[in-house]
Amino acid sequence: MIGGAALCLMLLNGRVMGMSGILSGLVSGGSDRAWRLAFVIGVVAGPLILVAFTQTSIVRQAVTSGPLFYVAAFLVGLGTAVGSGCTSGHGICGLSRLSVRSLVAVLAFMASAVVTVALLRFLG
């Protein structure tokens, strides 16, 4: 479904579906805020509609809390800014367009994830 949504956004709007870019454009303003707002509302409303119609619950588990959560959130935002996009933009849209820059970004995302998990398991 995510790939289908990315395809529709590209075909109908000529835009890449990267959440960081969509949110950035929504916050910074501009003439294309309407579709960005509709996208964000859909991302939030979709799971709520699923729960309402299927009577199932969405299970979530916090990976961390406290100060480490805010440090991690900051690092994700910094990585998004430095990498000119997020995992959805590079991983879904960039790779499907055969972008070498996106391939390098995804490899860097995956390598840093592997190293982070290894370090966290080693440390405790």
Backbone hydrogen bonds in HBPLUS format (Angstrom, degrees):
<---DONOR---> <-ACCEPTOR-->    atom                        ^
c    i                          cat <-CA-CA->   ^        H-A-AA   ^      H-
h    n   atom  resd res      DA  || num        DHA   H-A  angle D-A-AA Bond
n    s   type  num  typ     dist DA aas  dist angle  dist       angle   num
A0005-ALA N   A0001-MET O   2.88 MM   4  6.12 154.7  1.95 146.0 152.6     1
A0006-ALA N   A0002-ILE O   2.88 MM   4  6.15 155.7  1.94 148.8 155.8     2
A0007-LEU N   A0003-GLY O   2.88 MM   4  6.10 155.6  1.94 146.5 153.2     3
A0008-CYS N   A0004-GLY O   2.90 MM   4  6.13 163.1  1.93 149.4 153.7     4
A0009-LEU N   A0005-ALA O   2.94 MM   4  6.13 162.8  1.97 149.5 154.1     5
A0010-MET N   A0006-ALA O   3.01 MM   4  6.18 154.1  2.08 143.8 151.0     6
A0011-LEU N   A0007-LEU O   2.83 MM   4  6.04 167.2  1.85 157.0 160.6     7
A0012-LEU N   A0008-CYS O   2.78 MM   4  5.69 166.6  1.80 151.9 156.6     8
A0013-ASN N   A0009-LEU O   2.92 MM   4  5.27 142.7  2.06 127.2 137.1     9
A0015-ARG N   A0009-LEU O   3.45 MM   6  5.86 170.9  2.46 124.5 122.4    10
A0014-GLY N   A0010-MET O   2.86 MM   4  4.33 133.6  2.08 111.7 121.0    11
A0018-GLY N   A0016-VAL O   3.09 MM   2  5.90 125.2  2.41 107.1  91.7    12
A0022-ILE N   A0018-GLY O   2.97 MM   4  6.20 156.0  2.03 155.8 163.6    13
A0023-LEU N   A0019-MET O   2.91 MM   4  6.06 169.9  1.92 155.3 157.2    14
A0024-SER N   A0020-SER O   2.89 MM   4  5.94 157.0  1.94 142.8 150.2    15
A0025-GLY N   A0021-GLY O   2.97 MM   4  6.02 162.0  2.00 142.7 147.3    16
A0026-LEU N   A0022-ILE O   3.02 MM   4  6.18 141.7  2.17 139.5 150.4    17
A0027-VAL N   A0023-LEU O   2.95 MM   4  6.17 158.2  2.00 152.5 157.0    18
A0028-SER N   A0024-SER O   2.92 MM   4  6.05 162.1  1.96 151.1 156.6    19
A0037-LEU N   A0033-ARG O   2.86 MM   4  5.99 161.2  1.89 155.7 160.3    20
A0038-ALA N   A0034-ALA O   2.96 MM   4  6.17 161.7  1.99 149.7 155.2    21
A0039-PHE N   A0035-TRP O   2.91 MM   4  6.05 150.2  2.00 141.6 149.5    22
A0040-VAL N   A0036-ARG O   3.01 MM   4  6.30 164.7  2.04 151.6 154.7    23
A0041-ILE N   A0037-LEU O   2.90 MM   4  6.08 163.2  1.93 154.0 159.0    24
A0042-GLY N   A0038-ALA O   2.93 MM   4  6.06 152.5  2.01 141.2 149.0    25
A0043-VAL N   A0039-PHE O   2.91 MM   4  6.23 147.7  2.02 147.9 157.0    26
A0044-VAL N   A0040-VAL O   3.09 MM   4  6.36 151.8  2.17 147.4 154.1    27
A0045-ALA N   A0041-ILE O   2.71 MM   4  5.80 164.7  1.73 154.6 160.1    28
A0046-GLY N   A0042-GLY O   2.86 MM   4  5.52 153.0  1.94 139.0 144.9    29
A0049-ILE N   A0045-ALA O   2.85 MM   4  6.05 155.6  1.91 161.7 168.2    30
A0050-LEU N   A0046-GLY O   3.00 MM   4  6.25 159.5  2.05 151.6 157.6    31
A0051-VAL N   A0047-PRO O   2.96 MM   4  6.18 161.3  1.99 149.8 153.8    32
A0052-ALA N   A0048-LEU O   3.01 MM   4  6.18 156.4  2.07 142.4 149.2    33
A0053-PHE N   A0049-ILE O   2.97 MM   4  6.16 157.3  2.02 154.5 159.1    34
A0054-THR N   A0050-LEU O   2.94 MM   4  5.91 154.8  2.01 150.9 157.7    35
A0055-GLN N   A0051-VAL O   2.93 MM   4  5.23 134.3  2.14 136.5 142.9    36
A0069-PHE N   A0066-GLY O   3.09 MM   3  5.61 135.4  2.30 112.3 122.8    37
A0071-VAL N   A0067-PRO O   3.01 MM   4  6.34 156.2  2.07 153.9 161.2    38
A0072-ALA N   A0068-LEU O   2.90 MM   4  6.03 162.2  1.93 147.6 152.5    39
A0073-ALA N   A0069-PHE O   2.91 MM   4  6.14 157.1  1.96 145.4 152.2    40
A0074-PHE N   A0070-TYR O   2.96 MM   4  6.08 157.0  2.02 142.2 148.3    41
A0075-LEU N   A0071-VAL O   2.97 MM   4  6.22 159.5  2.01 149.4 155.0    42
A0076-VAL N   A0072-ALA O   2.91 MM   4  6.17 153.0  1.98 150.5 157.8    43
A0077-GLY N   A0073-ALA O   3.01 MM   4  6.25 162.6  2.04 148.0 152.5    44
A0078-LEU N   A0074-PHE O   2.83 MM   4  6.08 156.6  1.89 151.2 158.4    45
A0079-GLY N   A0075-LEU O   2.85 MM   4  5.98 160.6  1.89 145.3 150.7    46
A0080-THR N   A0076-VAL O   2.91 MM   4  6.11 150.1  2.00 146.2 154.6    47
A0081-ALA N   A0077-GLY O   3.03 MM   4  6.28 153.3  2.10 144.8 151.3    48
A0082-VAL N   A0078-LEU O   2.87 MM   4  6.10 167.5  1.89 156.9 160.3    49
A0083-GLY N   A0079-GLY O   2.78 MM   4  5.68 155.8  1.84 142.2 149.8    50
A0085-GLY N   A0080-THR O   2.98 MM   5  5.01 161.2  2.02 146.7 150.9    51
A0084-SER N   A0081-ALA O   3.41 MM   3  5.22 160.9  2.44  97.6 102.7    52
A0090-HIS N   A0086-CYS O   2.93 MM   4  6.09 178.5  1.93 164.7 165.2    53
A0091-GLY N   A0087-THR O   2.67 MM   4  5.11 139.7  1.82 128.6 142.3    54
A0092-ILE N   A0088-SER O   3.13 MM   4  5.29 150.9  2.22 120.0 128.8    55
A0094-GLY N   A0089-GLY O   2.83 MM   5  6.11 144.7  1.95 143.9 155.1    56
A0095-LEU N   A0090-HIS O   2.96 MM   5  6.30 135.8  2.16 156.2 165.2    57
A0097-ARG N   A0093-CYS O   3.13 MM   4  6.31 130.2  2.39 138.4 150.5    58
A0097-ARG N   A0094-GLY O   3.14 MM   3  5.18 135.6  2.35  96.1 108.5    59
A0099-SER N   A0094-GLY O   3.00 MM   5  5.30 172.0  2.00 151.0 150.3    60
A0098-LEU N   A0095-LEU O   2.96 MM   3  4.86 159.9  2.00 105.0 109.5    61
A0103-LEU N   A0099-SER O   3.04 MM   4  6.34 148.7  2.14 141.8 150.7    62
A0104-VAL N   A0100-VAL O   2.98 MM   4  6.28 161.1  2.01 154.3 158.1    63
A0105-ALA N   A0101-ARG O   2.97 MM   4  6.18 156.3  2.03 142.5 149.6    64
A0106-VAL N   A0102-SER O   2.83 MM   4  6.02 163.7  1.86 151.8 155.5    65
A0107-LEU N   A0103-LEU O   2.95 MM   4  6.14 161.6  1.99 149.4 154.7    66
A0108-ALA N   A0104-VAL O   2.94 MM   4  6.15 150.8  2.03 144.5 152.9    67
A0109-PHE N   A0105-ALA O   2.83 MM   4  6.15 154.5  1.89 150.2 157.7    68
A0110-MET N   A0106-VAL O   2.91 MM   4  6.12 169.3  1.92 155.2 157.2    69
A0111-ALA N   A0107-LEU O   2.91 MM   4  6.02 159.5  1.95 145.0 151.2    70
A0112-SER N   A0108-ALA O   2.95 MM   4  6.05 164.7  1.97 149.0 153.2    71
A0113-ALA N   A0109-PHE O   2.95 MM   4  6.16 148.3  2.05 145.6 155.0    72
A0114-VAL N   A0110-MET O   2.95 MM   4  6.19 159.9  1.99 151.0 155.7    73
A0115-VAL N   A0111-ALA O   2.98 MM   4  6.20 166.3  2.00 152.8 156.5    74
A0116-THR N   A0112-SER O   2.90 MM   4  5.96 157.3  1.95 142.1 148.9    75
A0117-VAL N   A0113-ALA O   2.97 MM   4  6.15 169.1  1.98 152.4 154.9    76
A0118-ALA N   A0114-VAL O   2.96 MM   4  6.11 162.1  1.99 148.9 154.5    77
A0119-LEU N   A0115-VAL O   2.87 MM   4  6.06 161.2  1.90 150.5 155.7    78
A0120-LEU N   A0116-THR O   2.90 MM   4  6.09 165.8  1.92 154.9 158.9    79
A0121-ARG N   A0117-VAL O   2.92 MM   4  6.07 156.4  1.98 149.0 155.4    80
A0122-PHE N   A0118-ALA O   2.93 MM   4  6.05 149.7  2.02 143.4 152.3    81
A0123-LEU N   A0119-LEU O   2.82 MM   4  5.98 156.2  1.87 152.6 158.7    82
A0124-GLY N   A0120-LEU O   3.05 MM   4  6.03 132.0  2.29 135.4 145.7    83
